[in-house]
Amino acid sequence: MGAAEAVLMDRIYRRQRHFYDITRKYYLLGRDRLIDGLAPSAGGRVLEVGCGTARNLVAAARAWPQARFYGLDLSAEMLATARREVRRAGLEGRIVLARGDATAFDPALLFGEPGFSRIFLSYSLSMIPEWRAALRRSLAWLEPGGELHIVDFGGQERLPAFFRAGLRRWLRGFHVRPRDELEAELRILAPAEGRLARFDRPFRGYAQHAVFARRFRP
């Protein structure tokens, strides 16, 4: 991802960011389930890649007060809203935000941190053209024994065909493409990187939810 993608994201969200959370709560399903499953240790560092308005970070910081939270996003427009929401929640001391590319970020440069015990992506992989590179980048900065949590659009395989076709046509208008190969890609990564601890397709396949555990170094 690069400058062109950043311009596109800012154009998409320049107006949408003002009502994003009100509308998305009806169809970005499974986000709170992901947050409930993070379970970071005391003092653990948790990163959201593609943090958007910081809705998830605020919820996660309230759910897990013993941890520290970080968020990165490519869109300066979204980050403006995120910073406002973090201030409004009174969580400036526990949530740090930075502009960064999901496929090329360095936490030492962005946050002064060496890595994270938890990293999560919530409905962001489907908006990242080089989504496989984003997966690998996240795993690269995950501490040994840490976990990568993902929720995103699934294949809708147990929903009516007309619904699936209409949903995907509508999502394409927002440059969103469900990553049907996500489970296969995580299984490819598993032998070298860790193990796929969980993968399911809730809401009749509307969403897909994964937890990937990073292996401990010998």
Disulfide bonds with the S-S distance in Angstrom:
none
